Amino acid sequence: MEARIRATLTDAFGPEVAKAAKLENLGGHASLRIYWRVTLPGAHDAYARGERTRMAMVLPEGSAAMGSEEGGSSKDAPPTELPFVDVQRYLRALDMPVPAIDHVDMPRGVLLLEDLGSTCFEDLYLDLIENFGAEMSARRKPTEQLYHGAINLLVDLQRTVHQSNVDPNLDPPATIATTRGFDRELLRWELDHYYEWGLVKHYDDPALARHEDDFARAFDQVVDALLELPTTLALRDYQSRNLMSKHEQLVLIDFQDALEAPFIYDLVALLRDSYIELPYVMVRRLVSHYTNQGVAAGLTWCDEAEEVQRAFDLQTVQRKLKDAGRFIYIDQVKGNPDFLPYYTPSIGFVRQALGALPEFQELADLIEEFDPAWHH
């Protein structure tokens, strides 16, 4: 892998720079992509943005580089360009904060990106705990102010996308993100992912087989309700580890799986983040902040505050069940147990959401019966 990076650096900067560059393997988190920090030799002003460091994104070899691990509709056309490059170009044209792409070497599967540093939104949150203490009463206001920044950025994204669709003076480049979306098939795939991995493979309870049709009926009820919601572009993983902070500005990353989704999807990803567990009452206030900002931005789906809250709970059920199943899959298939601690909190989020959705009592009863995490 290091040889691939140095070959790409040779093409981009010449053999002397490539040979002298320092490489640091940063790993790949939950994806197949591996990231390396590249420190280039010489003076800062010799390079773009006056920065000596780059982030090298190293893709898996073969056709896997173009695909998504998150599932998709069978109707989606295969991409003809790396989705990360495609979506980055679209977001950049909308003046959204995304990392610059300095060099693309698809034959070797290496991209050289702007280095955003190592501070993500989660780090900012952890700094608040260190500065204000673990008691939420002491850090409630700064925590909500921190989240206001991320929510305002999300509203700005949704507003800008909407304007680009209705204003003929705005002509962003075409993107694969607007040609694919959360249809019935994909929404059900994610819920079935929970049933297969979060329940069947996780607990190996033979009694589950007798209730497979019951789960299918309950899942269909959730999907039917989600398909009634207004849709917009969603980055799909708008959460604390995918928002970087550079020069005190939040920057979007991990947007290659962007697609059309229920308008509330990214807000659920942020406020029901697997890595940060916010108090339920704070989540409610932050949803209200999104609603108010959305009204001010002209997002018509925010006109009914109660409907936004209901949509948030509904999407929480679907998203967090999918996340729970994914954590077991990553452990059992990829041999990576790092995400197992987030399984029980994810089911806890589902329990809270279903508590506000009495019409989905059948699903609540099924999960309560077959998933021990419900009771924690």
C-alpha positions as MATLAB code, in Angstrom:
seq = 'MEARIRATLTDAFGPEVAKAAKLENLGGHASLRIYWRVTLPGAHDAYARGERTRMAMVLPEGSAAMGSEEGGSSKDAPPTELPFVDVQRYLRALDMPVPAIDHVDMPRGVLLLEDLGSTCFEDLYLDLIENFGAEMSARRKPTEQLYHGAINLLVDLQRTVHQSNVDPNLDPPATIATTRGFDRELLRWELDHYYEWGLVKHYDDPALARHEDDFARAFDQVVDALLELPTTLALRDYQSRNLMSKHEQLVLIDFQDALEAPFIYDLVALLRDSYIELPYVMVRRLVSHYTNQGVAAGLTWCDEAEEVQRAFDLQTVQRKLKDAGRFIYIDQVKGNPDFLPYYTPSIGFVRQALGALPEFQELADLIEEFDPAWHH';
ca = [
       0.000    0.000    0.000;
       2.857    2.372    0.801;
       4.332    1.690   -2.628;
       1.037    2.674   -4.268;
       1.020    5.972   -2.372;
       4.613    6.793   -3.263;
       3.933    6.028   -6.921;
       0.994    8.451   -6.817;
       3.159   11.054   -5.089;
       5.706   10.637   -7.879;
       3.065   11.491  -10.463;
       1.793   14.446   -8.435;
       5.033   15.959   -7.094;
       7.981   14.196   -8.691;
      10.283   11.369   -7.533;
      12.341   13.397   -5.046;
       9.285   14.573   -3.107;
       7.754   11.103   -3.229;
      10.895    9.508   -1.821;
      11.300   12.049    0.998;
       7.625   12.200    2.025;
       6.707   10.776    5.438;
       3.706    8.415    5.575;
       1.553    7.676    8.621;
      -1.121    4.956    8.455;
      -4.291    6.217   10.159;
      -6.413    3.151    9.465;
      -9.881    2.980    8.025;
     -12.466    3.087   10.834;
     -15.437    0.997    9.604;
     -14.857    1.304    5.861;
     -12.718   -0.483    3.305;
     -10.848    2.751    2.600;
      -7.547    3.269    4.402;
      -6.258    6.752    5.196;
      -2.637    7.849    5.421;
      -1.291   11.253    6.405;
       1.417   12.383    4.004;
       3.950   14.985    5.099;
       5.731   16.517    2.134;
       9.323   17.799    2.350;
      10.395   21.381    1.927;
       8.736   24.734    2.517;
       5.001   25.139    3.072;
       4.620   27.784    0.360;
       5.750   25.286   -2.277;
       2.394   23.508   -2.062;
      -1.284   24.302   -2.587;
      -2.939   26.198    0.291;
       0.529   26.560    1.839;
       0.115   23.138    3.468;
       2.770   20.434    3.550;
       0.416   17.635    4.571;
      -2.110   15.679    2.541;
      -4.530   12.901    3.321;
      -4.087    9.884    1.067;
      -7.293    7.891    0.631;
      -6.351    4.385   -0.467;
      -9.191    2.440   -2.053;
      -9.673   -1.324   -2.026;
      -8.328   -2.942   -5.153;
     -10.718   -4.104   -7.855;
     -14.378   -3.277   -8.422;
     -15.064   -2.832   -4.684;
     -13.564    0.654   -4.946;
     -16.629    1.912   -6.822;
     -19.296    0.326   -4.659;
     -20.916    0.970   -1.298;
     -20.979   -1.267    1.755;
     -24.230    0.310    2.884;
     -26.502   -1.457    0.438;
     -28.486    0.072   -2.380;
     -31.369   -0.438   -4.695;
     -30.914   -2.943   -7.468;
     -32.315   -0.206   -9.738;
     -29.275    2.006   -9.136;
     -27.034    2.248  -12.178;
     -23.401    1.352  -11.488;
     -21.266    4.479  -11.063;
     -18.968    5.495  -13.895;
     -16.865    7.719  -11.620;
     -15.744    7.278   -8.043;
     -18.775    8.490   -6.034;
     -16.566   10.416   -3.590;
     -15.201   12.523   -6.468;
     -18.624   12.946   -8.051;
     -20.375   14.083   -4.864;
     -17.456   16.270   -3.736;
     -17.614   18.181   -7.039;
     -21.364   18.719   -6.593;
     -21.096   19.891   -2.978;
     -18.163   22.160   -3.795;
     -20.184   23.766   -6.581;
     -22.853   24.530   -3.972;
     -20.157   26.197   -1.850;
     -20.453   23.607    0.888;
     -17.370   22.955    3.068;
     -15.710   19.817    1.718;
     -12.039   18.824    1.455;
     -10.215   19.733   -1.739;
      -9.187   16.848   -3.978;
      -5.636   17.543   -5.161;
      -4.934   14.419   -7.198;
      -6.893   11.362   -8.353;
      -4.992    8.219   -9.329;
      -7.669    5.657  -10.079;
      -5.330    3.058  -11.665;
      -3.562    2.788   -8.296;
      -6.654    3.538   -6.208;
      -5.144    6.542   -4.413;
      -6.571   10.026   -3.900;
      -4.634   12.918   -2.394;
      -6.968   15.125   -0.377;
      -6.723   18.300    1.655;
      -5.665   17.420    5.200;
      -8.414   18.556    7.558;
      -6.406   17.768   10.671;
      -7.433   15.344   13.383;
     -10.187   17.229   15.236;
     -13.703   15.994   14.563;
     -17.035   17.034   16.059;
     -16.787   14.224   18.621;
     -13.504   15.724   19.859;
     -15.176   19.105   20.282;
     -17.888   17.432   22.355;
     -15.336   15.600   24.502;
     -13.533   18.888   25.065;
     -16.776   20.287   26.474;
     -16.945   17.437   28.967;
     -13.367   18.144   30.017;
     -13.984   21.878   30.349;
     -17.429   21.863   31.964;
     -17.497   18.492   33.716;
     -19.594   15.401   33.231;
     -22.768   16.925   34.688;
     -25.083   17.757   31.796;
     -26.588   20.680   33.726;
     -23.194   22.403   33.647;
     -22.528   21.849   29.971;
     -26.053   21.910   28.558;
     -25.813   25.367   27.015;
     -22.368   24.958   25.365;
     -23.351   21.482   24.160;
     -26.505   22.798   22.522;
     -24.556   25.692   20.995;
     -22.084   23.194   19.538;
     -24.912   21.185   18.017;
     -26.577   24.343   16.728;
     -23.541   24.827   14.500;
     -23.876   21.367   12.976;
     -27.652   21.706   12.603;
     -27.320   25.118   10.961;
     -24.849   23.636    8.473;
     -27.320   20.849    7.701;
     -30.129   23.353    7.139;
     -27.817   25.380    4.892;
     -27.090   22.240    2.860;
     -30.786   21.424    2.494;
     -31.665   25.029    1.633;
     -28.896   25.254   -0.963;
     -29.841   21.944   -2.569;
     -33.463   23.082   -2.775;
     -32.479   26.416   -4.332;
     -30.314   24.662   -6.910;
     -33.369   22.655   -7.976;
     -35.665   25.656   -8.476;
     -33.337   28.538   -9.416;
     -32.276   28.439  -13.104;
     -29.343   30.715  -12.280;
     -27.841   27.930  -10.184;
     -26.495   25.112  -12.313;
     -24.436   22.678  -10.225;
     -22.941   19.674  -12.007;
     -24.970   16.495  -12.255;
     -24.294   14.017   -9.472;
     -24.984   10.363   -8.865;
     -26.407   11.341   -5.459;
     -29.603   12.730   -6.999;
     -30.177    9.642   -9.164;
     -30.465    7.203   -6.263;
     -32.542    7.168   -3.137;
     -34.125    5.373   -0.254;
     -36.822    3.416   -2.015;
     -38.861    0.626   -0.423;
     -36.234   -1.949   -1.285;
     -33.361   -0.146    0.423;
     -35.339    0.820    3.509;
     -36.407   -2.798    3.941;
     -32.862   -4.053    3.294;
     -31.633   -1.996    6.225;
     -34.370   -3.263    8.542;
     -33.805   -6.832    7.378;
     -30.124   -6.284    8.145;
     -31.112   -5.832   11.776;
     -33.306   -8.938   11.753;
     -30.599  -11.064   10.119;
     -27.587   -9.864   12.107;
     -28.918   -8.055   15.174;
     -31.302  -10.877   16.043;
     -30.815  -14.165   14.146;
     -27.000  -14.231   13.920;
     -26.535  -12.356   17.192;
     -28.722  -14.346   19.564;
     -29.401  -17.580   17.656;
     -32.885  -17.872   19.160;
     -34.817  -20.667   17.347;
     -38.120  -19.050   18.330;
     -37.388  -16.137   15.977;
     -38.236  -18.224   12.904;
     -41.892  -18.408   13.939;
     -42.087  -14.609   13.995;
     -40.298  -13.752   10.754;
     -43.588  -12.773    9.083;
     -44.520  -10.640   12.095;
     -41.251   -8.719   11.812;
     -41.768   -8.347    8.049;
     -45.238   -6.876    8.589;
     -43.982   -4.479   11.259;
     -41.034   -3.425    9.084;
     -43.367   -2.761    6.157;
     -45.450   -0.500    8.375;
     -42.347    1.580    9.191;
     -41.300    1.719    5.535;
     -44.787    2.776    4.408;
     -44.695    5.697    6.834;
     -41.167    6.755    5.823;
     -42.061    6.742    2.139;
     -44.731    9.375    2.852;
     -42.143   11.895    4.100;
     -40.735   14.685    1.897;
     -37.248   13.888    0.624;
     -34.042   15.779    0.039;
     -30.354   15.044   -0.415;
     -28.877   13.251    2.610;
     -25.185   12.605    3.157;
     -26.246    9.441    5.029;
     -23.542    9.551    7.719;
     -23.839   13.093    9.034;
     -22.470   12.288   12.476;
     -19.820   13.317   14.955;
     -16.910   11.427   13.402;
     -17.737   12.625    9.884;
     -17.699   16.330   10.663;
     -14.165   17.671   10.849;
     -13.156   20.986   12.379;
     -10.530   23.013   10.537;
      -9.862   26.667   11.324;
     -12.975   26.533   13.569;
     -15.191   25.600   10.620;
     -17.042   22.304   10.269;
     -16.143   20.403    7.107;
     -18.114   17.524    5.578;
     -16.497   14.152    4.889;
     -17.683   10.614    4.132;
     -20.353   11.810    1.709;
     -19.789    9.254   -1.074;
     -23.016    7.400   -0.219;
     -25.197   10.531   -0.479;
     -28.687    9.971   -1.885;
     -32.267   11.193   -1.788;
     -33.756   10.340    1.612;
     -36.449   11.432    4.045;
     -35.672   15.035    4.982;
     -35.031   14.074    8.611;
     -32.446   11.366    7.888;
     -29.256   13.364    8.468;
     -30.632   15.003   11.598;
     -31.243   11.538   13.058;
     -27.705   10.535   12.114;
     -26.399   13.558   14.038;
     -28.595   13.562   17.150;
     -28.853    9.782   17.515;
     -25.157    9.338   16.838;
     -23.757    5.982   17.912;
     -20.809    7.654   19.619;
     -22.523   10.397   21.641;
     -25.575    9.701   23.768;
     -27.500   12.923   24.338;
     -30.312   13.224   26.898;
     -33.733   12.720   25.370;
     -34.983   16.152   26.431;
     -31.956   17.814   24.791;
     -32.577   15.900   21.581;
     -36.138   17.245   21.580;
     -34.878   20.811   21.952;
     -32.347   20.328   19.160;
     -35.029   18.950   16.835;
     -37.019   22.103   17.624;
     -33.959   24.196   16.738;
     -33.747   22.426   13.383;
     -37.447   23.061   12.813;
     -37.135   26.775   13.573;
     -34.069   27.158   11.374;
     -35.781   25.215    8.622;
     -38.814   27.500    8.696;
     -36.513   30.538    8.451;
     -34.730   28.904    5.505;
     -37.975   28.203    3.671;
     -37.950   24.421    4.089;
     -41.675   23.718    3.846;
     -41.439   20.336    5.583;
     -40.599   22.210    8.784;
     -43.924   24.091    8.860;
     -45.539   21.582   11.230;
     -43.328   21.130   14.296;
     -45.180   18.065   15.587;
     -44.777   16.326   12.240;
     -41.027   16.988   12.298;
     -40.772   15.396   15.754;
     -42.809   12.382   14.586;
     -40.638   12.031   11.478;
     -37.539   12.167   13.693;
     -38.812    9.308   15.886;
     -39.867    7.272   12.868;
     -36.519    7.639   11.133;
     -34.731    6.886   14.406;
     -36.419    3.478   14.511;
     -35.292    2.590   11.004;
     -31.786    4.066   11.177;
     -30.811    2.730   14.589;
     -32.100   -0.778   13.893;
     -29.941   -0.768   10.795;
     -26.959    0.494   12.810;
     -27.449   -2.230   15.418;
     -27.446   -4.931   12.775;
     -24.416   -3.365   11.127;
     -22.393   -3.506   14.337;
     -22.941   -7.266   14.627;
     -22.160   -7.735   10.934;
     -18.868   -5.823   11.267;
     -17.932   -7.996   14.236;
     -18.903  -11.387   12.813;
     -17.965  -10.849    9.158;
     -15.059   -8.412    9.350;
     -13.715   -9.533   12.703;
     -13.903   -6.006   14.124;
     -15.601   -5.860   17.550;
     -14.949   -2.138   18.071;
     -18.584   -1.192   17.451;
     -20.219   -3.733   19.742;
     -20.417   -1.272   22.682;
     -22.783    0.861   20.597;
     -25.315   -1.917   20.029;
     -27.259   -1.563   23.270;
     -27.466    2.271   23.119;
     -28.811    1.987   19.569;
     -31.629   -0.275   20.738;
     -32.229    2.158   23.593;
     -32.762    4.948   21.031;
     -35.247    2.714   19.224;
     -37.096    2.031   22.473;
     -37.392    5.756   23.201;
     -38.592    6.514   19.675;
     -41.185    3.745   19.651;
     -42.457    5.006   22.983;
     -43.613    8.143   21.140;
     -45.153    6.134   18.265;
     -48.028    4.077   19.695;
     -49.181    3.022   16.222;
     -46.024    0.874   15.948;
     -46.677   -1.106   19.120;
     -46.352   -4.455   17.320;
     -42.736   -3.734   16.418;
     -42.013   -2.555   19.967;
     -43.472   -5.778   21.361;
     -41.403   -7.935   19.001;
     -38.115   -6.218   19.791;
     -38.878   -6.278   23.503;
     -39.493  -10.029   23.306;
     -36.479  -11.029   21.242;
     -33.738   -8.449   21.858;
     -32.320   -8.461   25.415;
     -30.733   -5.055   24.733;
     -34.234   -3.565   24.927;
     -34.218   -4.078   28.690;
     -30.951   -2.246   29.431;
];
